[in-house]
Amino acid sequence: MAIMYVTYSILFGLGGSFLFVSCYVVTSQYFEKKHSIATGIIASGSGIGVIAVAPILQKLLNSFGWQKTYLITAGIFALPCVLGITFKPLVLERKRTELVEENQELEIANEEDEKEMEQPKRRLLDFSPLKERMFVVLTFCHTLNNLGHGTPRLHLVKFSEDLNVSADAAMRLFVYIGITTFIGRLLSGFLCNIPCVNPVFVFMFGLIIDGSSQIYLSQAKAYTDLIVFSFLYGMADGVVFGTFYICILNSVETSRKAAAFGLSALCYAPIIATGPALAGFMTDHLHSYIPSFILGAVVAYTAAALLLILLCNKKQTQRFEAVEENDDHESVDRKDEILEETYL
């Protein structure tokens, strides 16, 4: 068991975090006008994983046992290392070009600011995104929602058995969740790429669906109700997570996207681990799954309401759009220069 804590817990978690953060940040640098769609496509991969991985792993376990199954999955996880070789260092070149242009502008405006910009500050942890109100509000809302978002997945099978639903039928619900999660995350990318659509509205809509699905689950009486819940919950999961990633990447300038994405994950990751434990504690002491479902709905609705801080502040909304448009214009203007410097 001690080996499992070190390998599967620490090493697997660390490697998964590196892979998770880097794939979103790198992809956002390769797409200019359609980076929201690209982000949505990447986010939809987890929905496919929910559908495909579980039956594949079960067949591997039945055929080879758990030890060989771990070796096979280790080989599968090594594939991203090979795919990562195909990435070109566009990010570094773009950051370098941005710093040069910023220094030139500051030289005209203020000599003191110019001296500060000429001395680049290299920090292991960049907390500058915390100065942005939009980043702080989005991260806090997503963190709050994660306190109850994972509860249905934890209790769904047991709750279904209490409604006289077989374990096999209950497991099929996760397939429905996976399908709709894939659709929701893909849909969020296309919606956020539409110029007239504010991604914050899409994020709020997903939170409302999330809370409503858990309210519906608390009133479920038959297997049909569980199927309806699975579709609602999966769609909410797709829209919330897919749109959040897009919003975070667009809430700061290009040079701070990596720091913003990693910092947001650092904030909500502990809550993802805490939420199911809290739900289990409530269920053990209250002898009912309903309170934990209600808690999940309440935090989702609260997170949606807190987004009004951004929607009611026109300056923040305009800044959100300005950052995205500025990144697009800069990418288009410097595309040829960056590619030429990178590939030579």
N, C-alpha and C positions, 0 to 999 in steps of 0.2 A: 504493500500500500504506500510506503514511503517513496518508492521509486515512481509510482503513479503521480504522486503529488508534485514531484520534481519535473517529470517529463511531460505528462499530459496537462498538468495544471500550469506550471510556470513557463516551461519552454514552449508548449503549444499555444498558450495564451499570448506570450510575447511575440512569437512568430506570426500568429494570426493578426495581431494588432498592427505589426509592420506591414503586412500584406494588405490589410483592410484600408489603412490610411493612405498608403502610397498609391494604390490603384486609382482611387478617386482623384487625388491631387494631380498625378501624372496625366490622367485622361483629360482633366479640365484644361491642361496646357496645350493639348493637341487639337482641341476643337474651339473654334472662334464663335461662329454664329449659332451653332447647334450643340453647345456644350451641355445644355440642360437635357437634351435627348440622350446624349452619350452617357451622362450621369444616371439617367433613368434606366438605360439598358444595363449598366453595370449593377445597379441596385436590384434589378429584376432577377439577377443570377441566383440570389438566395431563394427565391420562390421556386426556381427549377430544382435547386438542391433539396428543398423539402420534399418535392415530389419524387425525385430519382434516387437520392442517396439512401433513404431508409430501406426500400426493398432490395437495393443492390447490396448493402451491408448485410442484410439478413441472409441473402443467398450465399455471400462469402462466408459468413459465420457457419452456416449449415454445411458448407463444402470443405472449408479449410480450418475451422476453429478460430478462436479469438486471437491467438498469437500470430498466425500467418495473415490474418485479416489486417492486423495492425501494420505488418510489413508491406502489404499491398497498398493500403491507404497512404503509407509514408511515400511510396513511389508515386502515387497520384499527386500528393501535395508537392512533390519535387518538380512537377511540370511548370508551375509558375516561375520557377527559377530560370528555366530555359526560355520561357516566353519573355521574361524581363530583359533578356539580352537584346531584344529587338528595339527597346526604347532608346531614343536619341536624347542627349542632354539639352533639350530645348529650354527647360526650366531655368537652368543656370545662365544660359545666354540671354534669355529674356530679362532675368533679374539684373544682369549686368548692364544691359541696355537701358533699363528703367532708371537705375541709379545714376548713369551718366546724364540722362536727360533731366532728372531731378536736380542734380548738382548744377547744371547749366542754368536752370530757371532760378535757383536760389542764389546763384552768383549775381544775377541782375537785381534781384529783390533785396537781398540782405547778405552782407559779407560774413556776419557771424554765423548765420545758418549755413552758409557755404562751408565754413571750416568744420562744422559738426558733421555735415554730410560727407565730406571728403575722408573722414575717419570712420569707416564702416564698423558698426558694432556687431560682433559675432557672439551670440549667446546660445547656450545649449537649450534653454527654454525661453521662448518668446511669448510674454504675456501681454503684448501690446493690443491684441484683439479685444481684451477686456475693457479697453477704453471706448469701444464702439457699443453704443446702446443697443443697436440692432442685434449684434452678436450675443450680447449678454441676455437679452430677452428671449431670443430664439433658443439659446442653450438651456436657459432656466426652464422654459416651457417644455422642451423635449425631455429634460431630466425629470421634471415633475411627472410627466405622463408615463415615463418608464417605471415609476413606482408601482403602477397597477397594470401596465399593459401586458406583462408576461403572465399574469395570474390565470387567465383562462387556459393557456397552454398547460399550466401546471396541474389544474384540477379537472380538465375536460374529460379524461377517460373515467376517473372515479365518479364524477358528477353524472356522466352518461350511464354508468352502471347503476346508479341510484334510480335512474328513470327506466330501468329494465332494458337497457340497450347493451348488446353484447360487446365484448372488448374489441373484436374484429371490426364491427360496425363503427365503434368509436374511433378506431385508428384510421378509418377511411375519412373521417372528418379532417384530419391533418392534410390529406391529399387535397381536399377542397380548399383548405386554407392556403396551401402552397400555390394552387392554380390562381386564385384570386390575388394573392400577394404578388405573383409575377405580373398579372394584368395591371394591378394598381401601381406598381413601381414604374412599369413601362408607360402607363398612361400619365403619371405625374411628370415624366420627362417631356412628353409632347405638350402637355398643358402649359408647363412653365416656359416652354420655348415660344409660346404665342405672345407677341408684344403687348397685347391689351390685357393679358392675364397677370395679375399680381400673385407671385408664388406664396406670399403670406396668406392670402385668402384660401389658396388650395391647401396649405398646411392646416389652417383653422378648420376647413371643411373635413379634413381627414381626422382631426381630433374629435370633432363632433360625432362622426360615424363611429369612431372607436368607443366613445362613451356610450352611445346608443346601443351598440352591439352587446356590450356587457350588461346593460339594463335588460335587453331582450333575453339574454342568456339566463339572467336571474329569474325570469318568468317562464322559462321553457318547461314544457310538460311532455313532449313527445320527440321522437327522433327527427321528425320534419322540422321542428323548431331548432334543433341543433344544426341541421343542414343550413337553414337560413342564417343562423348565427355565424357559421363558418364562412359563408360567403361575405357577410358584412364585415366580420373581423379581419379576414384576409385582405379585403379591399382597403380597409382602414390602415392596416399594417403597411401595405404597399404605398399608399398615398402619403402617410405620415413620414415614414422613413425616407422614401424617395425624395419628397419635397424638402425635407429638412436638410438633406445633404446638399441639395441645389441651393437652398437659401444660405447656408453657412458659407459655401464657396463664393457666393455672390455678395456677401455682406462686407467683405474686405477687399483690399487691392490685391492684385495678382501676386505681389511679392510676399504677402502674408497669408495666403490661402493654406499652405501646409501647416503653419502654426495654428491657424484658426480651426482647421479640421482636427488636428491632433489634440488641441486644448479642449474642444467640445467633447471629444470622446473620453478624455480624462475626467470630465465632469460627470457625464451620465453613465459611464461604465460601472462605477460602484453601486449606483441605484438599480441598475439592471440585475446585479447580484443580490441586492437587498430586498427588492420587491417580492420575489417568490418566497423568500424566507419569512417575510412579514405576513404574507398571505397564508402560509402554512401555520404560522403561530396563531393567527386569528381563527383558522378553521379548527385547530385542535382545542382551543379554549371555548369557542362559541358553538362547536359541533354543527356547523352549517357552512356551506360554500357561499351563500348569498351575501354575507357582509363583505367578503373580499371582492366579489364582483361589483358591489355597490361602491366600494372604495375606489376601484379602478375607474368606474364611470365618473365619480366625483373629481378625481384628479385630472381626468381627460377634459372634462368640461371647464375646470378651473384653468388649465393650461390654454384652452381655446379663448377663454375670456381675457387672459393676460395679454394675448396677442393684440388686443385692442389698443394697447399702449403704443404699438407701432402703427397701426392703421389710423389712429386718431392724430398721430403726429405726421403732418404732411412733409416736414423736412426730412424725417427718417425715410419715408417712402420714396421721396425724390432722390435722396442720397443712394438708396438701394438701386434704383434704376440707373442713376448716374454712374455708379461703380461698374455695373454690368456693361453699360454702353461704352464707358471709357476703356475698359479692358478689350472690348471688341474692336474699337477704333485703333487702339494701339497695336493690337495683334495684326490687323489688316495692313496698317502702314509699315510695320517692321517685318512682315512675314518673309519677304525676299531676303532682307538683310540677315535675319536670324538663321534662315536655312542655309544661306551661303556661308556664313561663319561657322556653322555647326558641321557641315559635311565636308568642308575643305580640310 
